[in-house]
Amino acid sequence: MEFKEFNQEELKNEEMIERLIKEHLKIEDPVQQENMKKLLIYQILH
């Protein structure tokens, strides 16, 4: 997965991650949103 329009600094911002998940990935389910957020944060930090 690549999100070229988002730089690393923006991705460190939790609100940006939530927006990315809702708008870009079109994930509606709150549990899936939370899981995806954790996954993205993990990928960014490692």
N, C-alpha and C positions, 0 to 999 in steps of 0.2 A: 504494500500500500504506500502510495506517495501522495503528499499534499503539497504541491509545489507553491501554491499561493500562500501557504502558511510558513513563516520562518520559525526557527527554533525558539526564539524569545516569545513569540505569540503562543506557541504550543505549551510553554511553561505556565501560561496563564489559564487557570482552570475554566474561566468563563468562555474563553476562546475554544477550548477543547469541547465543552458542552455544546456550543454553537455548531462546531464542526460536525459533531455526532448527529445532532438533530437535523441540520440543514444539508450537510454534504453527504452524509451516509444514510439519511432518511430513516433513522432508527427511532421508533415511537415508544417501544416498551421501556419503562424506567429501569428495569433490571438489566436489560441488554445495554441500555445507555451507560449505566454504572460500570458494567463489565468492560465495555469498549473504552470508557474513560480510563479505567485502571490499566488496560492493555496499552493504550496510547502513551500514558504517562510512563509506564514501565519501559516501553520501547525508546522513548525520548531520553530517559535517564541512563540507559545502558548502551 
